[in-house]
Amino acid sequence: MTRQVRCEGTGPIKIEPSDTPTWVCGCGLSKKPPLCDGSHKKTKAEEPGKLYSYDADGEVVDVSDAKS
């Protein structure tokens, strides 16, 4: 079943305290959830008010106006 998840995060979330820095994915594009793998860098060009659809490789396949 395909589902669409609306995510407004464009970066990772740091978990503290920890012996080593730990980052949880906040963009939904990570290939190793729940941990960040740097995929959020692909969201830097996203414009506010737009809805971006990504394929399994993390590439933009569609951009449309976001609905509230």
Z-matrix of the N, CA and C atoms (Angstrom, degrees):
N
C 1 1.447
C 2 1.524 1 108.49
N 3 1.305 2 116.97 1 132.68
C 4 1.452 3 122.51 2 176.80
C 5 1.510 4 109.21 3 -89.66
N 6 1.314 5 116.04 4 139.97
C 7 1.449 6 119.30 5 175.84
C 8 1.504 7 109.16 6 -139.87
N 9 1.304 8 115.83 7 154.64
C 10 1.452 9 121.71 8 178.95
C 11 1.519 10 108.13 9 -110.91
N 12 1.316 11 115.80 10 131.19
C 13 1.454 12 121.33 11 179.31
C 14 1.519 13 107.47 12 -116.29
N 15 1.296 14 116.64 13 123.18
C 16 1.452 15 120.54 14 178.59
C 17 1.524 16 108.23 15 -85.24
N 18 1.308 17 116.27 16 118.02
C 19 1.460 18 122.67 17 -176.44
C 20 1.520 19 108.41 18 -128.02
N 21 1.304 20 117.35 19 125.12
C 22 1.451 21 120.81 20 179.53
C 23 1.521 22 111.82 21 -101.49
N 24 1.317 23 117.48 22 -4.82
C 25 1.454 24 120.64 23 178.11
C 26 1.515 25 111.09 24 -73.04
N 27 1.319 26 116.96 25 143.44
C 28 1.458 27 121.08 26 177.83
C 29 1.518 28 111.54 27 -129.44
N 30 1.315 29 116.36 28 15.88
C 31 1.450 30 119.54 29 -179.93
C 32 1.517 31 111.12 30 -157.72
N 33 1.329 32 115.67 31 172.88
C 34 1.459 33 120.05 32 -177.96
C 35 1.520 34 112.49 33 -79.30
N 36 1.319 35 115.84 34 165.53
C 37 1.463 36 123.33 35 178.90
C 38 1.526 37 107.32 36 -116.57
N 39 1.334 38 116.83 37 122.43
C 40 1.457 39 120.87 38 -177.97
C 41 1.522 40 110.15 39 -81.50
N 42 1.330 41 115.05 40 134.85
C 43 1.457 42 121.68 41 178.17
C 44 1.525 43 107.98 42 -103.11
N 45 1.317 44 116.27 43 122.41
C 46 1.468 45 121.23 44 178.90
C 47 1.517 46 109.34 45 -129.87
N 48 1.282 47 123.85 46 155.91
C 49 1.464 48 125.03 47 -8.47
C 50 1.521 49 110.35 48 -80.12
N 51 1.298 50 115.71 49 156.22
C 52 1.447 51 122.10 50 -179.59
C 53 1.527 52 108.70 51 -158.13
N 54 1.320 53 117.34 52 151.35
C 55 1.458 54 120.38 53 177.01
C 56 1.522 55 110.95 54 -65.32
N 57 1.315 56 115.56 55 -35.40
C 58 1.461 57 121.44 56 177.07
C 59 1.523 58 107.76 57 -127.38
N 60 1.334 59 118.04 58 151.30
C 61 1.464 60 119.37 59 178.68
C 62 1.529 61 110.84 60 -58.12
N 63 1.322 62 116.78 61 132.02
C 64 1.455 63 122.86 62 178.17
C 65 1.519 64 107.78 63 -124.56
N 66 1.326 65 116.28 64 128.98
C 67 1.461 66 121.47 65 -177.80
C 68 1.528 67 110.04 66 -122.56
N 69 1.327 68 115.92 67 130.28
C 70 1.459 69 122.45 68 177.58
C 71 1.525 70 108.11 69 -101.41
N 72 1.314 71 117.16 70 139.10
C 73 1.467 72 121.96 71 -178.96
C 74 1.526 73 110.63 72 -60.57
N 75 1.330 74 115.61 73 133.29
C 76 1.452 75 120.85 74 176.80
C 77 1.517 76 112.35 75 -117.66
N 78 1.335 77 116.91 76 -2.39
C 79 1.465 78 119.79 77 -177.36
C 80 1.526 79 113.31 78 -105.00
N 81 1.330 80 117.23 79 -18.54
C 82 1.459 81 121.09 80 -179.94
C 83 1.515 82 115.07 81 85.64
N 84 1.330 83 118.34 82 5.01
C 85 1.461 84 121.07 83 -177.44
C 86 1.526 85 114.34 84 -102.31
N 87 1.327 86 117.92 85 -5.31
C 88 1.457 87 121.40 86 -176.13
C 89 1.522 88 111.84 87 -59.79
N 90 1.327 89 115.69 88 141.32
C 91 1.465 90 121.64 89 176.71
C 92 1.524 91 110.61 90 -86.75
N 93 1.358 92 117.18 91 -6.80
C 94 1.468 93 120.32 92 178.60
C 95 1.529 94 110.65 93 -133.67
N 96 1.353 95 115.80 94 58.93
C 97 1.460 96 119.22 95 179.93
C 98 1.519 97 111.94 96 -61.73
N 99 1.289 98 120.27 97 149.29
C 100 1.457 99 126.04 98 7.99
C 101 1.525 100 113.59 99 -86.47
N 102 1.336 101 118.14 100 3.77
C 103 1.455 102 120.40 101 -176.01
C 104 1.524 103 112.36 102 -83.70
N 105 1.333 104 115.09 103 149.52
C 106 1.461 105 122.00 104 177.13
C 107 1.524 106 109.65 105 -74.31
N 108 1.339 107 116.23 106 137.91
C 109 1.460 108 120.60 107 175.12
C 110 1.531 109 111.38 108 -122.01
N 111 1.333 110 116.59 109 12.45
C 112 1.466 111 121.30 110 178.85
C 113 1.512 112 114.42 111 90.55
N 114 1.321 113 117.76 112 0.09
C 115 1.467 114 120.99 113 -178.52
C 116 1.521 115 112.87 114 -61.81
N 117 1.336 116 117.79 115 -21.48
C 118 1.466 117 121.18 116 -179.15
C 119 1.528 118 112.21 117 -61.14
N 120 1.317 119 117.44 118 -18.44
C 121 1.468 120 120.67 119 179.07
C 122 1.526 121 110.71 120 -61.02
N 123 1.332 122 116.97 121 -23.95
C 124 1.470 123 121.10 122 178.84
C 125 1.530 124 111.72 123 -71.50
N 126 1.346 125 118.08 124 -14.31
C 127 1.465 126 120.81 125 -176.41
C 128 1.530 127 113.02 126 -92.24
N 129 1.317 128 118.39 127 -2.28
C 130 1.471 129 121.44 128 -174.97
C 131 1.523 130 113.25 129 -58.12
N 132 1.322 131 118.41 130 -32.37
C 133 1.464 132 121.51 131 -177.59
C 134 1.531 133 113.10 132 -87.95
N 135 1.345 134 117.79 133 -0.63
C 136 1.461 135 120.14 134 -178.98
C 137 1.525 136 110.71 135 -65.69
N 138 1.322 137 115.78 136 139.46
C 139 1.454 138 122.39 137 178.82
C 140 1.533 139 110.32 138 -98.38
N 141 1.340 140 116.95 139 142.07
C 142 1.471 141 119.80 140 175.71
C 143 1.536 142 110.03 141 -60.01
N 144 1.314 143 116.96 142 144.51
C 145 1.462 144 121.29 143 177.97
C 146 1.517 145 114.17 144 83.36
N 147 1.322 146 117.40 145 4.11
C 148 1.461 147 121.82 146 178.64
C 149 1.523 148 109.55 147 -113.19
N 150 1.322 149 116.25 148 149.68
C 151 1.456 150 123.18 149 176.96
C 152 1.526 151 107.72 150 -108.14
N 153 1.317 152 115.97 151 122.19
C 154 1.464 153 121.94 152 -177.86
C 155 1.516 154 109.84 153 -107.52
N 156 1.332 155 116.21 154 132.16
C 157 1.463 156 121.94 155 175.68
C 158 1.521 157 107.75 156 -110.49
N 159 1.338 158 115.38 157 134.15
C 160 1.461 159 121.67 158 -178.23
C 161 1.522 160 109.97 159 -116.56
N 162 1.339 161 116.22 160 148.95
C 163 1.459 162 120.00 161 175.34
C 164 1.533 163 109.62 162 -88.48
N 165 1.322 164 117.38 163 -177.34
C 166 1.466 165 122.09 164 -176.79
C 167 1.529 166 112.61 165 -62.92
N 168 1.330 167 117.38 166 -21.06
C 169 1.462 168 121.15 167 178.85
C 170 1.526 169 112.26 168 -90.42
N 171 1.337 170 116.83 169 1.35
C 172 1.455 171 120.96 170 179.41
C 173 1.515 172 113.90 171 80.62
N 174 1.326 173 117.22 172 21.60
C 175 1.461 174 121.70 173 178.53
C 176 1.525 175 109.80 174 -101.29
N 177 1.327 176 116.78 175 143.12
C 178 1.469 177 121.73 176 179.74
C 179 1.527 178 109.06 177 -66.91
N 180 1.327 179 116.45 178 128.22
C 181 1.461 180 121.74 179 178.38
C 182 1.531 181 112.06 180 -114.79
N 183 1.340 182 116.80 181 -17.24
C 184 1.457 183 120.21 182 -179.55
C 185 1.516 184 110.45 183 -159.94
N 186 1.333 185 115.61 184 142.59
C 187 1.462 186 122.37 185 175.35
C 188 1.521 187 106.90 186 -132.10
N 189 1.322 188 116.45 187 128.69
C 190 1.456 189 120.99 188 178.42
C 191 1.521 190 109.68 189 -141.96
N 192 1.317 191 116.78 190 171.24
C 193 1.457 192 120.51 191 176.36
C 194 1.524 193 109.01 192 -71.34
N 195 1.319 194 116.07 193 133.08
C 196 1.464 195 120.91 194 179.34
C 197 1.523 196 110.02 195 -74.34
N 198 1.308 197 116.00 196 141.98
C 199 1.463 198 121.22 197 176.71
C 200 1.511 199 107.62 198 -104.52
N 201 1.297 200 117.31 199 138.75
C 202 1.471 201 121.37 200 -179.74
C 203 1.490 202 111.70 201 -69.97
